[in-house]
Amino acid sequence: MTATIELLTTGSRSATFSVDAERYFFERDATFAWEVRDADGGLVAEETTRRVVSSVNGLEPGSLYSLQIGDARLEFTTRNETALIDIRDFGASTGSSDNAEAIQSAIAALPIGGTLKIPAGRWLSSPVFFKSSMTLLIEEGGELAATSEREGFPIIPARHPDGRVLGTWEGVAEACYAGLINAIDCRNLSITGAGIIDGGGDRGDWWSWPKETRQGARRARTIFLSGCEDVTLSGLTIRNSPSWTIHPVLCRRVLAVGLKIYNYPDSPNTDGFNPESCADVRLVGLHISVGDDCIAIKAGKRSPRGGPDRPTERVSISNCFMERGHGAVVIGSEMSAGVRDISIRNCHFRGTDRGLRIKTRRGRGGMVSDIRIADSLMEEVATPVAVNSFYFCDADGRSNYVQSRAPLPVSIETPNIRSISIENVTVSGARTAAAVFYGLPEAAIRDITFENYSVSFAPEAEAEVPEMACRLPPLRHAGIIAENATFSRIVRLSPPSIHPAQD
């Protein structure tokens, strides 16, 4: 069978593509070979791999190439480039304890459409700030690593001078330490290469104050994008984050392909990729293994201090491999501005506490709708699908207002969840239940669809509470548990049982 190739993105010196993405998850069943040749037929790169998404580096700007996989062939042209600047030309050194000044000077000198190159070697730096229409290229063997002392880190304020939200923490406008890489109100950015970005989470004291502040600021992310448009991240390994690893907020048209995002399993709140109040986000072929949620989709939180106030919408997640962590794909708990039109397809989850998770509570408000997961595999996931309207976050999370099972008046603080579709999903090694839905009595979870959903359980599993809410009984090998939830379509469900929740 002829391979189906999709060109996901091209830069001036790199390209990323997928092969048979509709037929496989993160990897194919067997290895295959690909090669890239230049216009004269010369071999530029080749690889044997099982991964559906691959990147090729070391290309020349504005040049024609051909990608060959068996009988399938795809021609592509790299983007033009106005300049290539090496950070060493501005004084960067692998022997320096902080290269931020040299890197920032190189960025300032970079013309529109230029590329900033970080060559092989380990380059320590405190935070740097990008500008529009530039590419950061980290070559193979190159590593941009955060310095260990946060005393030199700038603090990003909660708001711009004109009042717009800038810094955020868990959905609220708050000051936060700048990340290693920051882009504010930038356009046309590319962060690419075969190298490493190390956020320095294990250096200094970042992980010792996960929910506190220092100098009035919250912990840094590794890559922080605020108010940006047309951003591409490809090929890199991003690891060891102080808190959330990649955090785009109030951004549009973000593409992340072929990334590897790794954090220590016991590192606090080191989510992998967290789009917040963003639109048109596409994540393809990511491998994420972190200390908290792999992908967490957010949209601000109701607070007197304010926060991001736009919905997150049109997010596509495909051919990703998510392992460990608390959840694979999580929506909330910050979702007050609304989350809609989320598609998860051809993904593989392994060893996470939950697979698809939606979490909210009274006080948050907002609508979560049109959430779809299809053609995916979950292995050793304790609770494969979990939807919880009683999530006990914040200081009042265990209050009667949040946890009451009696209907309360509907208001702007009442969250709503509707239109959830699970289709062609196979689960093995689950522990608690096939799925749990805990809806509010005044705002039931509506329009749930299951089609071709197969679940098998880990025989050695012990009963455990499936979600973070009060008064939930431990479960073991249960079917679908539903409290204040309505189903619009159920076809080919195994196990077939749906039971009301028990207090």
C-alpha positions in Angstrom: 0.0 0.0 0.0 1.4 3.4 -0.9 2.1 5.6 2.0 0.1 8.8 2.6 2.4 11.7 3.4 1.3 15.1 4.8 3.8 17.9 5.0 3.0 19.5 8.4 5.4 22.4 8.3 8.4 23.8 6.6 10.9 26.3 7.9 14.0 27.7 6.2 16.2 24.8 7.3 13.8 22.1 8.5 10.6 20.3 7.7 8.2 18.0 9.5 5.9 15.5 7.9 3.5 12.6 8.9 3.2 9.2 7.2 -0.1 7.3 7.3 -1.4 9.4 10.2 -5.0 8.2 9.7 -4.0 4.5 10.0 -1.8 4.6 13.1 -1.4 6.2 16.5 2.0 7.6 17.4 3.9 4.8 15.9 3.4 2.4 13.0 3.3 -1.4 13.4 6.7 -1.8 11.7 9.7 0.3 10.8 9.9 2.1 7.5 12.6 4.1 5.7 12.4 7.6 4.4 14.9 9.8 2.5 15.2 13.4 1.4 17.1 14.4 -1.7 17.9 17.8 -3.1 17.0 19.1 -6.6 20.1 17.5 -8.1 19.2 14.1 -6.6 21.8 14.2 -3.8 20.9 12.5 -0.6 20.4 15.0 2.2 18.9 12.9 5.0 17.6 9.4 5.7 16.1 7.6 8.6 14.5 4.3 9.5 11.7 4.7 12.1 8.3 3.6 13.4 7.1 7.1 14.3 4.3 8.6 12.3 5.8 12.1 12.6 9.4 12.9 11.6 11.5 16.0 11.2 14.4 16.6 8.8 17.0 19.2 9.6 20.1 20.6 7.9 18.3 21.9 4.9 19.0 25.1 2.9 16.6 28.1 2.6 14.5 28.6 -0.5 15.4 25.2 -1.9 13.5 22.4 -3.5 13.6 18.9 -1.9 11.8 15.6 -2.5 10.8 13.2 0.3 10.6 9.5 -0.8 8.9 6.7 1.2 8.6 3.6 -0.9 6.5 4.5 -3.9 5.3 7.7 -2.4 7.0 10.9 -3.2 6.4 14.5 -2.0 8.2 17.6 -3.2 8.5 20.7 -0.9 10.4 24.0 -0.8 11.9 25.4 2.3 11.1 29.0 3.2 13.4 31.9 2.3 15.7 33.4 5.0 17.0 36.9 5.2 19.9 36.2 7.5 21.5 33.4 9.7 23.0 34.7 12.9 25.0 32.5 15.3 24.8 33.4 18.9 28.6 33.0 19.2 29.0 36.0 16.9 27.5 38.1 19.8 29.7 36.7 22.5 27.9 33.6 23.6 30.1 30.9 25.1 29.6 27.5 26.5 31.8 28.6 29.3 29.6 31.5 30.3 27.3 31.2 33.3 24.6 33.3 31.6 24.4 34.0 27.8 21.1 35.9 28.0 22.7 39.3 27.1 24.5 37.8 24.1 21.4 36.0 22.9 19.2 39.1 23.4 21.7 41.2 21.4 21.7 38.7 18.6 17.8 38.8 18.5 17.9 42.6 18.4 20.3 42.4 15.4 18.2 39.8 13.6 16.3 41.2 10.5 12.7 40.3 9.7 12.7 36.7 8.4 16.0 35.8 10.0 17.2 32.8 11.8 19.0 32.7 15.2 21.2 29.6 15.4 22.2 27.9 18.6 24.9 25.4 17.6 26.1 22.2 19.4 27.0 22.7 23.0 25.3 23.6 26.2 24.4 27.2 26.5 23.2 28.5 29.9 20.9 31.5 29.9 18.4 33.4 32.0 15.2 34.4 30.2 15.2 35.8 26.7 12.4 37.6 24.8 11.6 37.0 21.1 10.3 39.5 18.5 8.1 38.9 15.5 9.1 37.2 12.3 12.1 35.2 13.5 13.2 31.6 13.8 15.0 30.0 16.6 17.0 27.0 15.4 18.7 24.8 17.9 20.9 22.4 16.0 21.5 18.7 16.9 23.7 18.5 19.9 22.7 22.0 21.0 21.0 22.7 24.3 19.6 26.0 25.6 19.5 25.6 29.4 18.1 27.8 32.1 20.5 29.1 34.7 20.0 27.9 38.3 19.5 31.2 40.0 16.1 32.8 39.6 17.3 36.1 41.2 18.2 37.3 37.8 14.9 36.3 36.2 12.6 39.2 35.1 9.1 39.2 36.5 6.3 39.5 34.0 3.5 41.7 35.4 -0.1 40.6 35.5 -1.2 43.2 33.0 0.1 45.3 30.1 0.1 49.1 30.7 -3.1 49.3 28.8 -4.8 46.8 31.1 -4.7 43.7 28.9 -3.9 40.4 30.7 -0.3 39.5 30.4 1.0 37.2 33.2 -1.3 34.4 34.4 -1.4 31.7 36.9 -4.1 29.0 36.9 -6.5 31.2 35.0 -6.0 34.4 37.0 -4.0 37.6 36.1 -0.9 37.3 38.3 2.7 38.3 38.0 5.0 35.4 37.1 8.7 34.8 36.6 9.6 34.9 32.9 10.3 31.6 31.3 13.5 30.7 29.6 11.8 31.6 26.2 9.2 34.3 26.1 7.2 35.9 23.3 4.7 38.7 23.9 2.4 40.0 21.2 4.6 38.4 18.5 3.7 37.2 15.0 5.2 34.6 12.7 7.5 32.7 15.1 9.2 29.4 14.6 11.1 27.4 17.3 12.7 24.4 15.7 15.6 22.0 15.4 16.9 18.7 16.7 18.3 20.2 20.0 17.1 20.6 23.5 15.4 23.3 25.6 16.0 22.7 29.3 13.8 24.8 31.7 16.0 24.2 34.7 13.3 23.0 37.0 15.7 20.8 38.9 18.1 23.7 39.5 17.3 26.2 42.2 14.2 26.0 44.3 11.3 26.0 41.8 9.8 22.8 42.8 9.8 23.6 46.6 7.0 26.2 46.4 4.5 24.9 43.8 1.5 26.9 44.9 3.3 29.9 46.5 5.0 33.1 45.4 8.5 34.5 45.6 8.9 38.3 45.4 5.1 38.4 44.6 5.5 36.2 41.5 4.5 32.7 40.5 6.8 30.0 39.0 8.2 30.3 35.5 7.1 28.2 32.5 9.8 27.0 30.1 8.1 28.6 27.0 5.6 31.4 27.6 3.7 32.8 24.7 1.2 35.7 25.3 -0.9 37.3 22.7 1.0 35.7 19.8 -0.2 34.6 16.4 1.1 32.1 13.9 3.6 30.2 16.1 5.2 26.9 15.1 7.2 24.6 17.3 8.8 21.5 15.8 11.3 18.7 16.3 12.8 19.8 19.7 13.1 18.1 23.0 11.7 20.4 25.8 12.3 19.2 29.4 12.8 19.8 33.0 10.3 22.7 33.4 9.8 24.8 36.5 6.0 24.6 36.1 3.9 24.2 33.0 6.2 23.4 30.1 4.6 25.2 27.1 2.0 27.8 27.9 0.4 29.8 25.1 -2.2 32.2 26.4 -4.5 34.4 24.3 -2.8 33.1 21.2 -4.1 32.2 17.7 -2.9 29.7 15.2 -0.4 27.6 17.2 1.2 24.5 15.6 3.3 22.0 17.6 4.6 19.0 15.7 7.1 16.2 16.5 8.0 17.6 20.0 9.3 15.5 22.9 8.2 17.0 26.3 9.8 15.3 29.3 9.6 16.2 33.0 10.4 14.2 36.1 7.4 12.2 37.3 7.5 13.8 40.8 7.9 17.4 39.6 4.9 19.4 40.8 2.4 20.9 38.2 4.8 20.4 35.3 2.0 20.0 32.7 3.2 19.4 29.1 1.3 21.7 26.8 -1.4 24.1 28.1 -3.2 26.3 25.6 -5.3 28.9 27.5 -7.9 31.1 25.9 -6.4 30.2 22.5 -7.9 29.5 19.1 -6.8 27.2 16.2 -4.3 25.1 18.0 -2.9 21.9 16.3 -0.8 19.4 18.1 0.6 16.5 16.1 3.0 13.7 17.0 3.9 14.9 20.4 5.5 12.5 23.0 4.7 13.8 26.5 5.7 12.3 29.8 5.5 14.7 32.7 4.7 15.2 36.4 1.1 16.4 36.0 -1.3 16.6 33.0 0.1 15.9 29.6 -2.2 18.4 27.7 -4.4 20.7 29.7 -6.9 22.9 27.8 -7.9 26.0 29.8 -9.9 29.3 29.4 -9.4 31.4 32.5 -11.1 31.4 35.9 -13.7 33.7 37.4 -11.8 35.9 39.9 -11.9 39.5 41.2 -8.4 39.9 39.7 -9.6 38.9 36.3 -7.8 36.7 33.9 -7.9 35.4 30.3 -11.4 36.1 29.0 -11.6 34.4 25.7 -12.8 30.8 24.9 -10.4 28.1 23.8 -11.7 26.7 20.6 -10.7 24.6 17.6 -8.0 22.5 19.1 -6.9 19.4 17.2 -4.7 16.7 18.9 -3.6 13.8 16.8 -1.0 11.0 16.7 0.3 11.9 20.2 1.7 9.6 22.8 1.0 10.6 26.4 2.3 8.6 29.3 2.5 8.9 33.1 1.1 12.1 34.6 -2.4 12.7 36.1 -4.3 13.1 32.9 -3.6 12.6 29.2 -6.0 15.3 27.7 -7.6 17.4 30.4 -10.1 20.3 30.0 -10.3 22.6 33.0 -10.5 23.2 35.7 -10.0 26.8 34.5 -12.7 27.0 31.8 -14.8 30.1 32.7 -14.6 31.7 29.3 -15.6 28.4 27.6 -13.9 25.5 25.8 -15.4 24.2 22.6 -14.6 22.2 19.5 -11.8 19.9 20.8 -10.8 16.9 18.6 -8.6 14.1 19.8 -7.8 11.4 17.2 -5.4 8.5 16.7 -3.7 9.1 20.1 -2.1 6.6 22.5 -2.4 7.1 26.2 -0.4 4.9 28.6 -0.1 4.9 32.4 -1.9 8.1 33.1 -4.4 8.4 36.0 -7.1 9.5 33.6 -7.4 9.6 29.8 -9.9 12.2 28.7 -10.8 14.3 31.7 -13.1 17.3 32.1 -13.1 19.0 35.5 -15.0 22.0 36.8 -17.1 23.2 39.7 -19.7 25.7 40.8 -18.2 29.2 40.8 -16.4 28.7 37.5 -19.3 29.1 35.0 -18.6 28.7 31.3 -19.5 26.1 28.8 -17.6 23.0 27.7 -19.0 21.6 24.4 -18.2 19.6 21.3 -15.5 17.4 22.8 -14.6 14.4 20.6 -12.1 11.5 21.0 -11.9 8.9 18.3 -9.8 6.1 16.9 -7.5 6.0 20.0 -5.9 3.5 22.5 -5.6 3.8 26.2 -3.5 1.3 28.2 -3.2 1.1 32.0 -5.2 4.2 32.5 -7.0 4.1 35.8 -10.2 6.0 34.7 -10.3 6.3 30.9 -13.1 8.9 30.8 -13.8 11.2 33.7 -16.2 14.2 33.7 -16.5 15.9 37.1 -18.6 19.0 38.0 -17.6 18.8 41.7 -13.9 19.2 41.4 -12.7 20.3 44.9 -10.1 22.9 43.8 -9.6 26.2 45.6 -9.9 27.0 49.3 -13.7 26.5 49.2 -13.6 23.4 47.1 -15.0 21.2 49.9 -17.7 23.6 50.8 -21.4 22.8 50.6 -21.8 25.3 47.8 -19.4 23.3 45.6 -20.1 19.8 46.8 -23.9 19.9 47.4 -25.9 17.2 45.5 -29.1 19.3 45.9 -29.9 21.6 43.0 -28.9 25.2 43.5 -30.0 28.2 41.5 -28.5 28.5 38.1 -26.4 31.6 37.6 -23.4 32.9 35.7 -21.3 30.8 38.1 -22.9 27.5 36.9 -20.7 25.5 34.6 -22.3 23.6 31.7 -21.0 20.5 29.9 -22.5 19.1 26.7 -21.8 17.2 23.5 -19.1 14.6 24.4 -18.4 11.9 21.8 -16.3 8.8 22.4 -15.9 6.7 19.2 -13.7 3.7 18.3 -11.7 3.8 21.5 -10.1 0.7 23.0 -9.0 0.6 26.7 -7.0 -2.1 28.4 -5.9 -2.3 32.0 -8.4 0.2 33.5 -8.9 0.1 37.2 -11.9 2.0 38.5 -14.6 2.2 35.9 -15.1 2.4 32.1 -16.1 6.0 32.5 -17.6 8.4 35.2 -19.9 11.3 34.8 -20.7 13.5 37.8 -23.0 16.3 36.7 -24.7 19.0 38.7 -28.3 18.5 39.5 -29.1 22.0 38.2 -26.9 21.5 35.1 -26.7 17.9 33.9 -24.0 16.7 31.5 -25.9 16.4 28.2 -25.6 14.7 24.8 -23.0 12.0 25.6 -22.3 9.6 22.8 -20.5 6.2 22.9 -19.9 4.2 19.8 -17.6 1.2 19.6 -16.1 1.7 23.1 -14.3 -1.4 24.5 -12.9 -1.6 28.0 -11.0 -4.4 29.8 -9.7 -4.1 33.4 -6.5 -4.8 35.2 -7.3 -8.0 37.3 -5.1 -6.9 40.2 -6.8 -3.5 40.5 -7.9 -2.4 44.0 -10.9 -0.1 44.6 -10.0 3.6 44.5 -11.9 6.9 44.2 -12.1 7.8 40.4 -12.3 11.6 40.7 -11.4 14.5 42.9 -14.7 15.3 44.6 -16.3 14.7 48.0 -18.6 11.8 48.8 -17.5 9.5 45.9 -17.2 5.8 46.7 -14.1 3.8 45.6 -14.7 1.8 42.5 -13.2 -1.3 41.0 -14.1 -2.7 37.5 -17.3 -0.7 37.3 -19.1 0.1 34.0 -20.2 3.6 33.2 -21.1 5.5 36.3 -23.5 8.4 35.7 -24.9 11.1 38.0 -27.0 13.8 36.3 -25.9 12.8 32.8 -27.9 12.1 29.7 -26.8 9.9 26.8 -27.9 10.6 23.2 -26.4 7.5 21.5 -24.8 4.3 22.7 -23.7 1.7 20.2 -21.3 -1.3 20.7 -20.4 -0.7 24.3 -18.3 -3.2 26.2 -18.9 -3.6 29.1 -22.5 -2.6 28.4 -23.6 -1.5 31.8 -24.5 2.1 32.8 -25.2 2.7 36.5 -26.4 5.7 38.5 -23.7 7.0 40.9 -24.1 6.2 44.5 -23.3 8.6 47.3 
